Amino acid sequence: MSFTVLIPARLASTRLPNKPLADIAGLPMVVRVAQRVAQGLQQPTRIVVAADHPSIVQACQQHAVEAILTREDHPSGSDRLAEACDVLGLKDSDIVVNVQGDEPLIDPALVSAVAELLVQQPSVSMGTAAHPIASAEDFKNPNVVKVVLNAAAQALYFSRAPIAWWRDGYAQGIDTLAQPAPLRHIGIYSYRAGFLRTFPTLAQAPIEVTEALEQLRALWHGYSIAVHTTATAPGAGVDTPEDLARVRALFANAS
């Protein structure tokens, strides 16, 4: 199976300025992400950083990571990925996996598993991942996105609300979890390049605006999303200075 990993990297960040270039054990974070992904993948898989600033491209090139420059004014990551598909000359049938540029602890095996979804299910337009939620606090947390699946392991709905709702068990509040455990969505996606080119042209969905979840646009317009369920939670991403300090400590302890 051959596919392309695209890592969008945007220099501007309100909570962590210049986030893609943040140093982690001597390397820029976006380079760490690319190297981490490469650890578990076989050729001819291609790993490309889609940057919005020349400084990110330069940092990647200094460490033998392929990078391309995309526009600064894209309204979403999907628009940036669509431009990257055109710059790279990908065919509509080519598989692309989107790995966020702030995930230096991403499991490389998860990248391959999400790409494989599109090979095994030719009718779906997207693939993503989920894992069982282990605590009631995570289930209640609106920053933890939940997903409910159908019999074919395709997404029925994504929500920040606690779903699926355990009617009898939650009558007095959410203190325990139903079985089987609800699923937490993991923010990694696979696409066919043709769908990536189509997605930014689709009108925003009302449910997408309400939930602030872009993947709901695909469901609202009738596209299917296959979901790989993994037993383990992903490594922590980096959104804040506190997250960065924690990841730096993990790399320091591992060296």
Buried (B, 14 or more C-beta within 10 A) or exposed (E): EEBBBBBBBBBEBEEBEBBBBBEBEEBBBBBBBBBBBBEBBEEEBBBBBBBBBEBBBEBBEEBEBBBBBBEEEBEEBBBBBBBBBEEBEBEEEBBBBBBBBBBBBBBBEBBBBBBBBBEEBEEBBBBBBBBBBEEBEBBBBEEBBBBBBEEEBBBEBBBBEBBBEBEEBBEEEBEEBBEEEBBBBBBBBBBBBBBBBBBBEBEEBEBBEEBEBBBBBBBBBEBBBBBBBBEEBBBBBBBEEEBBEEBBEBBEEEE
